[in-house]
Amino acid sequence: MNAIPKIAPILQITQEELERESLKTYLHIRLKRCESELFNLARKYGVSSIEDFEGEYKRGNIGEERTWEDFFRLDHLEAKRESIRDALGDIQ
């Protein structure tokens, strides 16, 4: 069931506005969750980016054992953050 046709008149906006604003809000929520996970991982290792993580690993400041999963998670989250930012730019 599509609630947008019922809700848009109540809010006195067009269906397109409601869809756009809903999508923007959803993407902002997803971005904040992603950034929160990034922050927690970065803080765990004392880094600010995937490049910092890799540099610390190469210098021997971060051990290989049980850290590669976090390394790939950090890399994935950074890519996801950029994708969400791009999507937000497309709808604004």
N, C-alpha and C positions, 0 to 999 in steps of 0.2 A: 504494500500500500504506500503510495506516495503522499506524504503529509504536506509537501511544499505548497500545493495549490490551496490548501485550507489555511495554512499558517501565514503565508505572505500577506493576504488582505488584513489579517488581524494586526500584523506589524506595520501595515500601511507601506509596504515596499513591494516591488515587483518580484516575481518568482526568480528571475535571473539574479537580482540583487541578493535575495535570500540564499540562493545556491552559491554565489560567489563569496559572500560573507561567511557562510557555513564552511566552505572549503578552506578559506583563509584561516579561520579559527582552528579547524582541524589540523591543518599543516603547522600552525604555530604551536599547538599542543605537542605534535609529534617532534617538532624541532626542539622544544624545551626538554622533552624526555631524552632525546638523542644527546643533547648538550650536557644533560645531567649525567648520563652514563659516561660520556667522554671525560667530564670533569673528575668523576670518581676514579676512573682508570688512570688518568694522568696524575692525579694526586697520589694514588697508590705507588707509583713509580717515580714521582718527582719530576715528571716531564710535562711539556706543554703541547707536544705533537708527536705524530708517528716518526718524524725525522729525529726528534730528540730521543725518543725511545730507542731507535736504531743506533744512534750515536752513543748513547749510554751503554747499550749492549756491546758495541764494538770496543769501547774503552774498558769493558769488563766490570762496569758498575752495576749492571743488571745481569744476573745469571740466566743461563739458557733453560735450566730445568723449571718446568711449570710456568714459564712466562710467554712462550710462543703463542699460546691460545689467546692471552691478553693482547699480544702484539697484533695478531690478526683481527681480533675484535676491535681494537683501537683503529686499525686501518679501515675496517668495514664501516665503523661509526662515522669516521671523517668523511668517507665517500657518501654515506647516507645523508649526512648533514648538508653537504653540497647539493645533493639531488633535491632535498627539500627546499633549500634556499632558491635553487633554480626554479622549482615549481611555484614558489611564492612570487618570484619575480615575473613569472608568466601570467599570473592572475591579477597583479596589482596595477 
